[in-house]
Amino acid sequence: MSPEPSTSLDEVLRASTDVLTQAGVSSPRHDAEALASFALGAERSAVRTWLALGVSINADQVSQIQVLVERRANREPLQHITGSTGFARIDLLVGPGVF
């Protein structure tokens, strides 16, 4: 059995940032990290640690991030994609019509 192909998280975030930049998103790197965090089920601090360590992710995880990035590139609010937003050190649940 061959190992599952993987891609560096850094490579995925760079590509995601490029897509969001081309779409005119005002904070492309922040949004790319937030979407990766959401897709990977981790805090942004963990994602940044993984970046520093050169962690790779599998093809399914890459695909999940790409789907979220495309939604954001189509100008869907980040908060609607992730279902929450931070405010004064608390997380608020949001959705269409709320934020």
C-alpha positions in Angstrom: 0.0 0.0 0.0 1.5 3.3 -1.0 1.4 6.3 1.3 -1.4 8.9 0.7 -0.1 11.9 -1.3 0.3 15.1 0.8 0.9 18.8 0.2 2.6 21.2 2.5 0.2 23.4 4.4 2.4 26.4 3.4 1.9 25.7 -0.3 -1.9 25.4 0.2 -2.0 28.7 2.2 0.1 30.5 -0.4 -2.2 29.3 -3.2 -5.3 30.1 -1.2 -4.0 33.6 -0.5 -3.3 34.1 -4.2 -6.9 33.1 -5.1 -8.4 35.4 -2.5 -6.1 38.3 -3.6 -7.1 37.9 -7.2 -10.8 37.9 -6.0 -10.2 41.3 -4.3 -10.7 40.0 -0.7 -9.4 42.7 1.6 -7.6 40.4 4.0 -6.5 37.4 1.9 -3.9 35.8 4.2 -6.0 36.2 7.3 -9.0 34.6 5.5 -6.9 31.8 4.1 -5.6 30.9 7.5 -9.1 31.2 9.1 -10.5 28.9 6.4 -7.7 26.4 6.8 -8.2 26.4 10.6 -11.9 25.8 10.1 -11.4 23.0 7.6 -8.7 21.3 9.8 -10.7 21.7 13.0 -7.9 23.6 14.7 -7.2 27.0 16.2 -5.3 29.5 14.0 -2.4 29.3 16.5 -2.1 25.6 15.7 -2.1 26.3 12.0 0.7 28.8 12.4 2.7 26.2 14.5 2.2 23.6 11.7 3.4 26.1 9.2 6.6 26.7 11.2 7.1 22.9 11.4 6.5 22.4 7.7 3.5 20.1 8.2 1.8 18.5 5.2 -1.9 17.8 4.8 -3.6 15.1 2.8 -5.6 15.5 -0.5 -9.0 15.4 1.3 -7.9 18.3 3.6 -6.6 20.2 0.6 -9.9 19.7 -1.2 -11.9 20.9 1.8 -9.8 24.1 2.0 -10.1 24.7 -1.7 -13.9 24.5 -1.5 -14.0 27.0 1.3 -11.6 29.4 -0.5 -13.8 29.3 -3.6 -16.8 30.2 -1.5 -14.9 33.2 0.0 -13.5 34.2 -3.4 -17.2 34.4 -4.6 -17.6 37.0 -1.8 -19.5 34.9 0.7 -18.7 36.4 4.1 -16.1 34.6 6.1 -18.4 34.5 9.1 -21.1 32.7 7.1 -18.6 30.1 5.9 -17.2 29.4 9.4 -20.5 30.0 11.2 -18.9 32.3 13.8 -17.0 35.5 14.4 -14.8 36.7 17.2 -15.8 39.7 19.3 -14.2 40.8 22.6 -12.6 37.4 23.2 -15.8 35.5 22.6 -17.1 33.5 19.6 -20.5 34.5 18.3 -22.5 32.2 16.1 -23.6 33.9 12.9 -25.4 33.0 9.6 -27.1 34.6 6.7 -29.1 37.6 7.9 -27.2 37.9 11.1 -23.9 39.4 10.0 
